Amino acid sequence: MLSPTVGVVFTDVEYAKYLEYGAIIRSKSGKMIGFPVSAEGKQLVKSAGGSIRGAITAAKAKYPSLQFRRGGSVVVVGWTPSRGKRGGTFVPLIVLARQAVLQPRPFAQRSVDNARGDMASAFSASLNGQLLKGGV
């Protein structure tokens, strides 16, 4: 007897649908959402218990000349002076934005499309095997 075969495309990754179809991420409780953009920014956020607001407060203490540079987004920048009399480097720490747009990166449909020939071959082989056994 031939039993029906069902193929299921599944992932247990919670954010898979956002990667597949795209998404817009907005702040839940504030005007802007923050993203650490350097190792130093990540360390500040980690030391603040994951809080972007706490990380900015900590950055103000660490970098007395902390700057907020505006453009499309706001970049929180720290100034690290060099050992000499002049110079230094700007360290980008955190980017603040009203929203973040994730572009769709379809992977599930592409995987199914790529495997379609193999699935048809497997189905055909299974059907031929059942026919040869006289089970249909």
C-alpha positions as CSV (number, residue, x, y, z in Angstrom):
1,M,0.0,0.0,0.0
2,L,1.3,3.4,-0.9
3,S,1.3,5.9,1.9
4,P,1.3,9.7,1.3
5,T,4.5,11.5,1.9
6,V,4.5,15.0,3.2
7,G,7.5,17.3,3.2
8,V,7.7,20.0,5.8
9,V,10.1,22.9,5.8
10,F,10.7,23.9,9.4
11,T,13.1,25.9,11.5
12,D,12.9,26.5,15.3
13,V,14.9,29.7,15.0
14,E,12.6,32.4,16.4
15,Y,13.9,35.2,14.1
16,A,13.8,33.1,10.9
17,K,10.6,34.8,9.7
18,Y,12.2,38.2,10.1
19,L,15.2,37.0,8.0
20,E,12.9,35.4,5.4
21,Y,10.4,38.3,5.0
22,G,12.2,41.3,6.5
23,A,11.1,43.5,9.4
24,I,11.1,46.9,10.9
25,I,12.4,47.1,14.5
26,R,11.2,50.0,16.6
27,S,11.8,51.0,20.2
28,K,9.3,49.7,22.7
29,S,9.8,52.4,25.3
30,G,11.6,55.3,23.9
31,K,12.2,57.5,20.9
32,M,15.2,55.6,19.6
33,I,16.7,52.1,19.6
34,G,20.4,51.6,20.2
35,F,23.0,49.3,18.8
36,P,26.6,49.0,20.0
37,V,28.9,49.3,17.0
38,S,32.3,48.6,18.4
39,A,33.9,46.2,20.9
40,E,34.1,49.1,23.4
41,G,30.4,49.9,22.9
42,K,29.5,46.3,23.4
43,Q,31.5,46.2,26.6
44,L,29.8,49.3,27.9
45,V,26.3,47.8,27.1
46,K,27.3,44.5,28.8
47,S,28.6,46.3,31.9
48,A,25.4,48.3,32.1
49,G,23.4,45.0,32.2
50,G,22.2,45.3,28.6
51,S,20.9,48.8,28.9
52,I,21.7,51.3,26.1
53,R,20.8,54.2,28.4
54,G,23.0,52.8,31.1
55,A,25.8,52.4,28.6
56,I,25.5,56.0,27.5
57,T,25.7,57.1,31.2
58,A,28.8,55.0,31.7
59,A,30.3,56.4,28.5
60,K,29.8,59.9,29.8
61,A,31.9,59.0,32.8
62,K,34.6,57.3,30.8
63,Y,34.7,59.9,28.0
64,P,34.4,63.4,29.4
65,S,34.2,64.8,25.8
66,L,31.5,62.4,24.7
67,Q,29.8,63.6,21.5
68,F,26.5,62.9,19.9
69,R,26.8,63.3,16.1
70,R,23.6,63.6,14.2
71,G,22.9,62.5,10.7
72,G,20.3,60.0,9.6
73,S,21.0,58.4,13.0
74,V,22.8,59.6,16.1
75,V,26.2,58.1,16.7
76,V,27.6,58.3,20.2
77,V,31.3,58.9,19.9
78,G,34.0,58.8,22.5
79,W,37.3,60.7,22.2
80,T,40.4,58.9,23.2
81,P,43.3,61.3,23.4
82,S,46.7,60.1,22.3
83,R,49.7,60.1,24.7
84,G,51.3,63.1,23.0
85,K,50.2,66.7,23.3
86,R,48.0,66.6,20.2
87,G,45.8,64.2,18.5
88,G,43.6,61.3,19.5
89,T,41.0,59.1,18.0
90,F,37.2,59.1,17.9
91,V,35.7,55.8,19.0
92,P,32.2,55.1,17.7
93,L,30.3,53.4,20.6
94,I,26.6,53.2,19.9
95,V,24.3,54.1,17.1
96,L,20.8,55.4,18.0
97,A,18.1,55.3,15.4
98,R,14.3,55.7,15.3
99,Q,14.0,52.3,13.6
100,A,16.1,49.6,12.0
101,V,15.0,47.9,8.8
102,L,16.0,44.3,8.1
103,Q,15.9,43.6,4.4
104,P,14.4,40.2,3.4
105,R,17.0,37.5,2.9
106,P,14.9,34.5,1.8
107,F,16.5,31.2,2.5
108,A,13.6,28.7,3.0
109,Q,12.0,29.2,-0.4
110,R,15.4,29.1,-2.2
111,S,16.3,25.9,-0.3
112,V,13.0,24.3,-1.4
113,D,13.6,25.4,-5.0
114,N,17.1,24.0,-5.0
115,A,15.9,20.7,-3.6
116,R,12.9,20.3,-5.8
117,G,14.6,18.1,-8.3
118,D,16.0,15.8,-5.5
119,M,12.5,15.6,-4.0
120,A,10.9,14.7,-7.3
121,S,13.6,12.0,-7.8
122,A,13.0,10.6,-4.3
123,F,9.2,10.5,-4.9
124,S,9.6,8.8,-8.3
125,A,12.0,6.2,-6.8
126,S,9.6,5.5,-4.0
127,L,6.7,5.2,-6.3
128,N,8.6,2.9,-8.7
129,G,9.7,0.7,-5.7
130,Q,6.1,0.4,-4.6
131,L,4.9,-0.4,-8.1
132,L,7.5,-3.1,-8.5
133,K,6.4,-4.7,-5.2
134,G,2.8,-4.6,-6.4
135,G,1.8,-2.5,-3.5
136,V,-0.2,0.1,-5.4
